[in-house]
Amino acid sequence: MVGLALGFKRLPGIIAIVAVPLALAGCNSFALDNGNSTAPPKAVVVGPKDVPTPVGLTKKDTGTYPTFGQPLTAANTQIGDDEATTSQAQLSRLAAARASGAMSEAEYQRRVAELRRLAAQHASDTESQIAK
């Protein structure tokens, strides 16, 4: 109760502290039109006027809608399950032999080079078949 009474004694002071700046601010007026133009500035084109439109951004009006309904065809046949299983088993045996020490590092590098050479040759063979 005593604390509440002290709060009521301070209330007029707090009101005065808040009210005086608000009253002074209300008396102050400012001009909405202080002579400065509020219109947006005029647009200015910067750069040369004869810049060609990039080719990729031109509109091509073919008169038809694009369609994605045609089935897509692969450039080459995909690897089959049996071929994938055979390759996976071969590579697993190669990795296991290297890890166990049954195969020397030179032999491992020779086989890796052989497989990479086969992959490069296969890629060029496939590209030549696609080009036909």
Sequence and secondary structure as in RCSB ss.txt:
>XXXX:A:sequence
MVGLALGFKRLPGIIAIVAVPLALAGCNSFALDNGNSTAPPKAVVVGPKDVPTPVGLTKKDTGTYPTFGQPLTAA
NTQIGDDEATTSQAQLSRLAAARASGAMSEAEYQRRVAELRRLAAQHASDTESQIAK
>XXXX:A:secstr
 HHHHHHHHHHHHHHHHHHHHHHHHHH    S  S   S       S S     GGGS    SS     S    S
S    HHHHHHHHHHHHHHHHHHHHTSS HHHHHHHHHHHHHHHHHHHHHHHHHHH 
